[in-house]
Amino acid sequence: MIRSILLLKFKPDTTDAQIEAFHQALAAVPFERRRTFAFHRDLRLTDDAMDAIVIADFDDEEAYRAWTDDAEHHKVRSEFLDPIREQRDRILFKI
């Protein structure tokens, strides 16, 4: 299984409604080889933290690559994330 951890920093003028819309849109993408999905906002206990994290597990490397090519995933990224994203960092590892 492959775990994807995506750390996000949003643009300063991003609203809570925009972040929640991204979260809901990404969670709703139908992709049967995505086994788990979690989205969490940072608690703002420090000034140097990222704003949110997306954690998802996929069956294997092939499933993850299929996710990155998925049309619905691309749509969510371009319509909901790209307009509010300032920075994105990712790590992928086997579990």
BELVENDA-V192051 format. One record per backbone hydrogen bond with DSSP energy under -0.5 kcal/mol. NH is the residue of the N-H (numbers start at 1). CO is the residue of the C=O. If there is no record, write none. Layout:
nh->NH co->CO
nh->NH co->CO
//
This chain:
nh->2 co->58
nh->3 co->93
nh->4 co->56
nh->5 co->91
nh->6 co->4
nh->6 co->54
nh->7 co->5
nh->7 co->89
nh->8 co->52
nh->9 co->87
nh->11 co->84
nh->14 co->11
nh->19 co->15
nh->20 co->16
nh->21 co->17
nh->22 co->18
nh->23 co->19
nh->24 co->20
nh->25 co->21
nh->26 co->22
nh->27 co->23
nh->28 co->24
nh->29 co->26
nh->31 co->29
nh->34 co->31
nh->35 co->33
nh->35 co->57
nh->36 co->57
nh->38 co->55
nh->40 co->53
nh->42 co->51
nh->49 co->46
nh->51 co->8
nh->52 co->8
nh->53 co->40
nh->54 co->6
nh->55 co->38
nh->56 co->4
nh->57 co->36
nh->58 co->2
nh->59 co->33
nh->64 co->60
nh->65 co->61
nh->66 co->62
nh->67 co->63
nh->68 co->64
nh->69 co->65
nh->70 co->66
nh->70 co->67
nh->74 co->70
nh->75 co->71
nh->76 co->72
nh->77 co->73
nh->78 co->74
nh->79 co->75
nh->80 co->76
nh->81 co->76
nh->81 co->77
nh->82 co->77
nh->84 co->81
nh->85 co->81
nh->86 co->9
nh->87 co->9
nh->89 co->7
nh->91 co->5
nh->93 co->3
nh->95 co->1
//
